[in-house]
Amino acid sequence: MITRNEQYIKSLVQEFIKLPNETEWLEFKENNQDPAIKTLPL
């Protein structure tokens, strides 16, 4: 397993946040542990 220091991870996340959209190698996800809580109106 490759381990990275905390500063590296933080800088990587900051670079991802700057991207305007998802790319072919980066897809934004959301952790939705309880999907019943977040339902979209029909």
N, C-alpha and C positions, 0 to 999 in steps of 0.2 A: 504494500500500500504506500502510495506517495503522500507524504505529509507536507503541508505548506504552513508558513507562519501566518499569524492573524493579519498582519499588515498586507501581505500579498492578497489574501482573500478579500479584504476590505477594498483594496484598490481595484481588484477584478470586478467586484460588484458595482463599484462606482462607474467603471467603464461601461458595463452592461446597461446601467441606468441611463447613460447618455445616449444610447442608441434610440433612434426615433421609432423603430418598428422591430418586430421579430425578423430574424434573418434565416438563411437556410441552415445555419449551425447554432442558432440560439432561439429557443422557444420559451416565452414567458408562461409560467404555470402558477396556479394558486392552490394552496393546500385547503381542500374543502372536506374536512374530516366528517362533518355531518351535513350532507347535501340537503336534507329536509329543511334546514334553517334558511338556506339561501335558495329560494326558488324565484325564477323570473316570472313576471306577470304574463299571462297569455293574451 
